Amino acid sequence: MRDGASVHEHGLKVIGLVDKLVGMDLILPSELTTDVLLLSLPSSFDPFVVNFNMNKMEPTLEELVNMLVTFESTIKKEKLVLYVGSSSGTKIDPHGKGKKSSFQSPKKNVPLLRQSPNPVVAARPVKADKTGDVCHHCKKPGHWKRNCKEYLAQKSSGNGDGKK
């Protein structure tokens, strides 16, 4: 079997070949048929094979194919997450020392985006545009209450508005 091919189709093919051999009056132990199927799998199924051998399971070939199909679906899910979450680059300075960069901008006019550790959450801009925002404390534009100098001075002196 090649990587990317359906394990279900491959398993059915192996079961068909085993049935042909049994039809020719050839006696095959169940361990041998299981080993033939497991050894014909690509290296991406190695974790499954190790787990299978460590647990000393003895399923039928049909049950084994169902277990492999389930494992194949988890492999595909892991690959999707892996592709989404991989984004770190290296920059090399002229002195020959490599610098790790946590973010990169593909174009000059595109704002830099911070990569989220959770691939489901969308990337957010590094700095929010506060030019149109008005402070709820002093009512002046250009900053928020949490950054307001008047509010912070009142809060530190103990004369806050009573809210926490």
N, C-alpha and C positions, 0 to 999 in steps of 0.2 A: 504494500500500500504506500502511496506517496502522500506527502504532507498536503493538506487541503482537500483531499478526497474524502468522500463520505464514509465514515466507519460503519454505518449501517449497511450500505451496499457491499462493502468489503466483507463484513461478517456474514451476510447472507450468501455471498459467493463461497466462503470457506465452508459454511454449513452444507451447501450444495455439493461441494467436492467431497466432503466427509461422507455424505449420504451415498454418493456414487461408489466410494470405496467399500462401504458397508454392503451395498447391493452386489458387489463382486465377492461376497463372503469373506471379506477381510475383517479380522477382529482388531478394533482400535480401542485401547483404553481411553477413558474420558480425560485422564491427565495429559495424554499425548495430544489429543485434539485441542485441549485448552492451551497447551504450550505452543502448538502450531499457530493458533490464532494470535496469541500474545507476541510471539516472535516475529510475526509478519507485520506488526504495527510500526509506524515511524517513531523517531526518537521523541517526538512531542508527547507520546503516551507513556514515556518512561516513569513518571511519577505514579501513574495508575498501576503499572506492572509491579513496581516495587511495593506499593501498598497492597496489591492483590496477593503477592507472594508472602508478605509478612503476616497477613491475616489468615493465611492458609484456607482460603475459601474453596468450595467445591460446587460451583453452580453448573447448570447445563449450558450448552453453547448459546442457546437463545437468551438465557438470563445474562450471560456474559456480554453478549452483544448489546443488550439493553443497558447494562452498566457502562459500557464503552460509549454509547450514544449520550448518556447523561454526562459523562466526563468530557466528551467532546464539546457539549454546549457550554460547560464551565470554562473550557479553554478559550472559546470564542469570546465570551464575555470579558475575560481577563485581558485579552488582546485589545479590545476596544478601549478599555480603561487605560491600558498602557500607552496607546497611541495618543490619547487626549492629554494625559498628564505629563508627557515628556517634552520639556521645553527649557533646557538650560544650555547655554553656549559658553564658549571660551573666547576671550579676546587676547591677542598677543601684542604686547607693547613693543616699541622699537628696540628696547634694551634686551629683548629675548626672553623676558620673564612672562609666563602666562598668567592672566588674570581671569578669575571666574566672574561671570556676569549673571545676575539673577534675572535680568530682563533685557530684551533687545527690541529695538524699533526697526521694523522692516523699511519704513519710509520716513523722510524727514518731517512731513506734515502730520503724521499720525501720532497721537499722544501715547506715551509709554503706558503699558498695562502691567499691573501687578498680577502674577500668576497665583491663582487660588490653590491651596492644597487639596481642596475638594473639586474634582473635575466637573461636577454637576453645577456648581455655582459659577456664574459668569464672571469674567475678569472685570475689575473695576479700575477707573482711572486713579493714578497716584495722587493727584491733587484735584479737589473739587473746585469748580468755577464759582467763586463767591461774589463776583462783581454785582450781580443783580439781587443778592440776598440782603435782608435788613436784620439788624440785631434786635432781638425781642426785649432787650433791656434798655439800651440807650436810643433805639430807633434810628441809628445811623447805618448807612449802607456800607458794604465791603467786608463785614465780618459777622460771626455768629456769637451768640451769648456766651458760649463756653470759652471764646477767645476775647471777650470784651474786657478792656483794661479796667473800666469803671466797676463792672460786676465782680471781677476778680479781686479788686482792691476792697470792695465792700465785704466780700466773702471772707477774705483773710483777716479783716479787722473785726469780724464777728457781728456786723450789722447787716447780715444777709436778709433776704426777703422771707425767710422761714421755710423755704422749700429745700428739699434735699434731692 
